[in-house]
Amino acid sequence: MKIFLADAVATRSLGISLGQSLTPGSVILLEGDLGAGKTTLVQGIGEGLGITLPIMSPTFTLINEYTEGRLPLYHLDLYRLEPREVAALNLETYWEGVEVTPGIVAIEWAERMPYKPDSYLKVNLTCGDEDTRQAEITEVVISH
């Protein structure tokens, strides 16, 4: 599904809709160039979950956890990591909900992941003219 986003407000609104409808254990893998709106989308997801804290890109901290909303939001940013470093993070603990409360996992720069969960939403954001964006959302389910 491709969605035209007229501006950052539209990107955030898409995130709000996702945040209101996602279920525990949902994983969103975000891809797109710098400035494409990945963090803006996650801010909307947080708003849709009822999180009032400011959601900032975890570029230097890698993982920010927000536990005050309808569901926890685990926001990860892999921009500064190589795939072998990503593998060492054991990200599956977030989507398996073993060591953390099951919530929503949003991962920016997901193309750096050497492995992926069995089920996720892939959101590829691209920039258009002026401040426009396009979101291409694909649901991926890997059966074994």
C-alpha positions in Angstrom: 0.0 0.0 0.0 1.4 3.4 -1.0 0.3 6.5 0.9 1.0 10.1 -0.2 2.0 12.3 2.7 1.7 16.0 1.9 3.9 17.1 4.8 5.3 16.2 8.3 1.8 16.7 9.8 0.5 14.0 7.5 3.4 11.7 8.3 2.7 12.2 12.0 -1.1 11.5 11.5 -0.2 8.2 9.8 1.8 7.3 12.9 -1.1 8.2 15.2 -3.4 5.9 13.2 -0.8 3.1 13.5 -0.3 3.7 17.2 -4.1 3.5 17.8 -4.5 0.2 15.9 -1.3 -1.8 16.5 -1.4 -4.8 18.9 1.3 -6.0 21.4 4.2 -7.6 19.7 3.9 -5.5 16.5 7.2 -4.6 14.8 7.6 -1.7 12.4 10.8 -1.8 10.3 11.4 1.7 9.0 13.6 2.4 6.0 14.3 5.7 4.1 16.9 8.3 3.5 17.9 10.9 6.2 15.1 13.3 6.6 12.5 11.0 5.1 10.3 11.2 8.2 11.1 8.0 10.1 11.3 9.7 13.5 8.2 11.8 12.7 6.3 8.7 12.0 7.4 7.1 15.3 6.5 10.3 17.2 3.0 9.9 15.8 2.9 6.2 16.8 3.8 7.3 20.3 1.1 9.9 20.3 -1.4 7.3 19.1 -0.4 5.1 22.0 -1.0 7.9 24.5 2.7 8.6 25.3 3.1 12.2 26.4 6.9 12.2 26.8 8.8 13.8 23.8 10.0 11.0 21.4 13.5 11.7 20.2 15.6 9.7 17.7 17.7 7.3 19.7 20.7 7.7 17.3 23.3 7.8 20.0 21.5 5.8 22.7 20.3 3.1 20.2 17.1 2.3 22.1 14.6 4.5 23.9 11.8 2.8 25.9 8.5 4.5 26.5 6.3 2.6 28.9 3.5 5.1 29.9 1.1 4.6 27.0 -1.6 2.1 26.1 1.3 -0.2 25.1 5.1 0.2 25.6 7.0 1.7 22.6 10.5 0.5 22.0 12.2 2.9 19.6 15.5 1.7 18.1 17.8 3.5 15.7 20.5 1.4 13.9 22.0 4.2 11.8 25.4 4.1 13.4 25.8 0.3 13.5 27.2 -2.4 11.3 25.1 -5.6 10.9 27.5 -7.6 13.2 26.9 -5.0 15.9 23.2 -5.1 15.4 23.3 -8.9 15.8 24.9 -8.5 19.2 22.0 -6.4 20.5 19.7 -9.5 20.6 16.8 -7.4 19.3 14.5 -10.4 19.3 14.0 -9.9 23.1 11.9 -6.9 22.1 9.5 -8.6 19.7 9.4 -11.9 21.5 8.4 -10.1 24.7 10.5 -12.4 26.8 12.5 -10.0 28.9 10.3 -6.9 28.3 6.6 -6.2 28.4 5.2 -6.9 24.9 4.6 -3.6 23.1 5.3 -1.9 19.8 8.9 -2.1 18.4 9.8 0.6 15.9 13.2 0.2 14.3 14.8 3.0 12.2 17.4 2.0 9.6 16.1 -1.6 9.6 18.0 -2.4 6.5 21.0 -2.8 8.8 19.4 -5.8 10.5 21.0 -9.2 9.7 17.8 -11.0 10.8 14.2 -10.0 11.0 11.1 -11.2 13.0 8.7 -13.6 11.5 6.0 -10.9 11.2 6.4 -7.2 10.7 5.3 -4.0 8.9 7.9 -2.7 6.6 7.5 1.1 6.1 9.7 2.6 3.4 9.5 6.4 3.4 10.7 8.4 0.4 11.0 12.2 -0.1 9.2 13.9 -2.9 9.0 17.5 -4.1 9.2 20.2 -1.4 8.1 18.7 1.9 6.0 15.7 0.5 6.7 12.1 1.3 5.4 8.8 0.3 5.0 5.8 2.6 5.0 2.3 1.2 3.7 -0.1 3.8 4.1 -3.8 3.3 3.0 -6.5 5.8 5.5 -9.3 5.9 4.8 -12.7 7.4 7.3 -15.5 7.1 5.9 -19.0 7.6 8.1 -21.8 8.6 
